């Protein structure tokens, strides 16, 4: 594995975070989160991160002071 990426782009990291949140919600608040719901939350989280990256790229280009070559 020579290619690296940000941990925020890893489905494994997101999946673990969603599972942890689901477990904490169940323990502290009595909210049950099924496996299907966890999968849907993972997909939603990845879409939110992708949208945030897109918005950041557009804003970055709009406020840039140098021309692209």
Secondary structure, 3 states (H helix, E strand, C coil): CCCCCCHHHCHHHHHHHHHHHHHHHHHHHCCCCCHHHHHHHHHHHHHHHHHHHHHHHHHHHHCCCCCCC
